[in-house]
């Protein structure tokens, strides 16, 4: 019997089959653009911390080999490529939108904001944007590319820069909140992370608007309320000894 692939496995197989090239950059230049920036974000699905975006203008005369969607690259390769991109790109920038803003305006708008901020930080200013599956509030020509980080060298570069930057942030948070395993899961909804949320409750850096975090927070609050009731003696049917007294055995 043929095994049916899960949605995530099917998507991963599709991404691996796509070829990352500079054809979109070349087409933009043929239309009159001089500085083409690729833009992408990472961390939309994470339960913890900021969303990070990057924008990158590659030098058409200095091809960087090995560029791919950051999700398809081993950590060591991502970090090496990030260094090459930073050294050899015409311009690059990263931007973060914190967890409080994410909860306030939702992750979709926070991701768009982070990408816009990254583009605004580019010097020189781009005159054409290649954006992974989005259109930004920025005054220049744009092209929205589905699976752009697997198809466009510029978007792949932005994806790598954003991923490496955000991973470093999550690793820095790991010793502060070691119970969640952030260094290994980067804040995503792994079994260990969800178990820790149920056991310890969410931290202030968790996205309270996300269902797994909100549900864990409600469960944790219910438990704290129950303990408070026990301590105050208000829990129905529960007798709590007053301070300085001993409860007799039955």
Secondary structure, DSSP 8 states (H G I E B T S, - for coil): ------HHHHHHHHHHHS--BSHHHHHHHHTT-S-EEEEEEE-TT-SBS-EEEEEEE--TTS--TT---GGGS-HHHHHHHHHHHHHHSSEEEEEEE-HHHHHHH-HHHHHHHHHHHHHHT-SS--SEEEEES---S-SSEEEEETTHHHHBHHHHHHHHHHHHHHHHHHHHHHTTSGGG-HHHHTT---HHHHHHHHHH---TTB-TTSHHHHHHHHHHHHHHHHHHHHHHT-STT-----TT------
